[in-house]
Amino acid sequence: MESTANILKTIEQRIAALPLQREPQGLYEPIVYSMGNGGKRIRPLLTVLACQVFDADKVADAYTPAIAWEMFHNFTLLHDDVMDRAPIRRGKPTVPAKYGDNTAILSGDTMLVEAFSILHQTKSANFSKIAELFTRTAQEVCEGQMYDMEFEERADITENEYIEMIRLKTSVLIGACLKTGALMGGATDADAQMLYDFGINLGLAFQLRDDLLDTFGNPETFGKRIGGDIVCSKKTYLLINALNAASAQDRATMNDWLGRTEFDEEAKIEAIRGMYVKYGIDKMSQKKIEEYDNKATQILDKLSARGLEVSPLRELSQKLLNRDK
Amino acid sequence: MESTANILKTIEQRIAALPLQREPQGLYEPIVYSMGNGGKRIRPLLTVLACQVFDADKVADAYTPAIAWEMFHNFTLLHDDVMDRAPIRRGKPTVPAKYGDNTAILSGDTMLVEAFSILHQTKSANFSKIAELFTRTAQEVCEGQMYDMEFEERADITENEYIEMIRLKTSVLIGACLKTGALMGGATDADAQMLYDFGINLGLAFQLRDDLLDTFGNPETFGKRIGGDIVCSKKTYLLINALNAASAQDRATMNDWLGRTEFDEEAKIEAIRGMYVKYGIDKMSQKKIEEYDNKATQILDKLSARGLEVSPLRELSQKLLNRDK
C-alpha cells in the first residue's frame, strides 16, 4: 500500500509532466500557472486512495482519471474567478486578474477539453461508467454554480435549497472522485456507490464547516480574515437559517445591515454574529456538520468491517474536518 | 442514399430531442436558445454526408457524433460572443446580450460538457480515434481563437500566420466533422485523412471568400452591410496583404485610417478598398480561394474515380463557395 505522502508526490509529478508547453503560450501559460498554484490535490488523492481500498495493484492506472479530475477542478476555479471577479486565490493573483477575462475564459475552456483528453486515456474495463460519471458530475457542478449565482438575487432561500446547491457545487465532485477510484479498483457498483455517498457527506460537512469557520474560526489559525462572508453579505448556511429563525424585528435589523453599501465592517460582523449566537445558529450548524460527518464515518465503518483497509481515507477526512483554520 | 434535405430534417429532430428541459432553467434555457438559433447545420451535415460516402448503412449511428460537433460549434459561438462583446448573431440578440456574460460563460461550459456527453454515446469500432480527434480539434479551435485575439494587438502579422490562424479557428472543425463521418462509415485511416484534407481546403476557401465578400460583395445579396470589416479595422487576409504590399506612403495612409477613432465610414471604406484594388489584393485573394477550392475538388475527384459517390459533398461545397452573399 502506497502512503498518502508518496501518492501526493506522484500526483505532483504527473501534473508537472502534462504536455502543456505548447503554442500559443498566451493560451497555455495560464493553465500551467493555474495547475501549479499550490492546491492541496485533495480530489486526485481521493481517487487514488479509493482505488487502493479495492485493489492496490490498479493504483498505477488510477492516476490518469485522478489528474483529469484535478484539471476539471482547476477549470471550474478559473471560470468561477471570472464570474466572481475574484482578485486573489491561494495568496496569488487569479488568472483573470493576471491575464484578463478573455484569456481566463479561453484557457479555462482549453482545460475542460484537456480534462476530457486525459480522461479518454483511462485504461479500465469500467471506462464507460467513469466517462458517464464524469460528464454527469461536470453538468451538476455547472448547475450548482448557476444556483449559487441565482441565490445572490433571491431573499427566500430555504435550508434545503442551500444544501442542494452546495451538494451540486462542491460535494458531487468529491463523491465522483471517490467513485472513479472505486471503479478503477474494480469495485462493484454498490461499493462504488458507497464511496460516492461517503464523498457527498464528507463534502457537505466540509463546506458547512468552511462557512462556520469563516465567522467563528480562530483568527490566528484560519488564514483568511474572520467575518469575510458577513462583510460581503454572502448567503451562507448560517445567514439563511438566521434570517429564517429570527423575529420580525431582528430580521429587519439584519436586512438593514445586509442592504447597506457603506458601513463599519467590524460593527456589521459583530451585529450579524450576535444574531447567529442569539438564535443558536452556530450550534445548529455544528450539529449538522456532525450529522454529515457521522454518516460519512458509518460508511467507512461498514467497509472496514468487511476487512477493507480504509484508514488512509479516514485520516484524510478527519484532517479535512478537524482543521482549525 | 438519403437526400441532403432529409438528413437536415433528421438533424433538426435530433437537436429538438436533446434532453435540455432541465433545472435550473436559467442554465439550460440559453442552451436551447442557442441550439435553436437557425444555424445552417453545415457541420453535422458534413459528418453524415461523409459517412454516407463510405457506408450508407452506418448513417443512423453517425448522427450522434454529428450532433456532438454541432453542440461544440455552438459552444464556441457562445464564448466568442462573450469575448467579442457581440450584440447580435443571426439577427437575434446573442446569449451574453440576452442573458448576461456570467450565464453565457456557464451555459457555454455546460454545452461543452454536453458535447462530450453526446460524443460518448457514439457507437463505433473507431470510437477512440473519434474521441482523440474531437479533443485535439477542440484544443486547436481554442488555439485559433487565442491567435485571433493576439493578432488584434499586433501590427506585423504575415500572410502565413493569418492562414494558420483561420485554419485552426475554422477549418480544422470542418475537417474533423468530415473525418468523423468517414470513420463512422468505416473508412481507412488514409481515406478519413483525405476527407479531413478536403475539409481544411474547403474551410480555408470559405473563410477567405467570407473576407472578400465583406468588402467586395453585392450589397443586395450579401445580407450584412458591405465594408463592415474595414469600418472596424478587422485584420483580414485583404488588410494584412495590403499593408505588406503597399508603398511606405500608402501604408502610412492606411494606418492613419485604421488608427482613427472618429471618421466618415463611407470615406474609410472607399479609401481602404481603393488600396486593395490598387495593389491587386482582391485578385490575389480570388486566386488563393481558387487554389484551395481546386485542392478540395481534386480530393473529391480522386474519391469519385474510385467509384465512391461524392456528389452530395460536391454540391454542398459548391453551394458554400459560390454563394453571392
Chai-1 contact restraints between the chains, C-beta under 6 A:
chainA,res_idxA,chainB,res_idxB,connection_type,confidence,min_distance_angstrom,max_distance_angstrom,comment,restraint_id
A,P24,B,M146,contact,1.0,0.0,6.0,A-B,restraint_1
A,P24,B,Y147,contact,1.0,0.0,6.0,A-B,restraint_2
A,G26,B,M146,contact,1.0,0.0,6.0,A-B,restraint_3
A,G26,B,E150,contact,1.0,0.0,6.0,A-B,restraint_4
A,L27,B,E143,contact,1.0,0.0,6.0,A-B,restraint_5
A,L27,B,M146,contact,1.0,0.0,6.0,A-B,restraint_6
A,H79,B,I105,contact,1.0,0.0,6.0,A-B,restraint_7
A,M83,B,N102,contact,1.0,0.0,6.0,A-B,restraint_8
A,N102,B,M83,contact,1.0,0.0,6.0,A-B,restraint_9
A,I105,B,H79,contact,1.0,0.0,6.0,A-B,restraint_10
A,L106,B,C142,contact,1.0,0.0,6.0,A-B,restraint_11
A,L106,B,Q145,contact,1.0,0.0,6.0,A-B,restraint_12
A,L106,B,M146,contact,1.0,0.0,6.0,A-B,restraint_13
A,D109,B,C142,contact,1.0,0.0,6.0,A-B,restraint_14
A,T110,B,C142,contact,1.0,0.0,6.0,A-B,restraint_15
A,L112,B,L112,contact,1.0,0.0,6.0,A-B,restraint_16
A,V113,B,T135,contact,1.0,0.0,6.0,A-B,restraint_17
A,V113,B,A138,contact,1.0,0.0,6.0,A-B,restraint_18
A,V113,B,Q139,contact,1.0,0.0,6.0,A-B,restraint_19
A,F116,B,F116,contact,1.0,0.0,6.0,A-B,restraint_20
A,F116,B,T135,contact,1.0,0.0,6.0,A-B,restraint_21
A,S117,B,T135,contact,1.0,0.0,6.0,A-B,restraint_22
A,H120,B,A131,contact,1.0,0.0,6.0,A-B,restraint_23
A,A131,B,H120,contact,1.0,0.0,6.0,A-B,restraint_24
A,T135,B,V113,contact,1.0,0.0,6.0,A-B,restraint_25
A,T135,B,F116,contact,1.0,0.0,6.0,A-B,restraint_26
A,T135,B,S117,contact,1.0,0.0,6.0,A-B,restraint_27
A,A138,B,V113,contact,1.0,0.0,6.0,A-B,restraint_28
A,Q139,B,V113,contact,1.0,0.0,6.0,A-B,restraint_29
A,C142,B,L106,contact,1.0,0.0,6.0,A-B,restraint_30
A,C142,B,D109,contact,1.0,0.0,6.0,A-B,restraint_31
A,C142,B,T110,contact,1.0,0.0,6.0,A-B,restraint_32
A,E143,B,L27,contact,1.0,0.0,6.0,A-B,restraint_33
A,Q145,B,L106,contact,1.0,0.0,6.0,A-B,restraint_34
A,M146,B,P24,contact,1.0,0.0,6.0,A-B,restraint_35
A,M146,B,G26,contact,1.0,0.0,6.0,A-B,restraint_36
A,M146,B,L27,contact,1.0,0.0,6.0,A-B,restraint_37
A,M146,B,L106,contact,1.0,0.0,6.0,A-B,restraint_38
A,Y147,B,P24,contact,1.0,0.0,6.0,A-B,restraint_39
A,E150,B,G26,contact,1.0,0.0,6.0,A-B,restraint_40
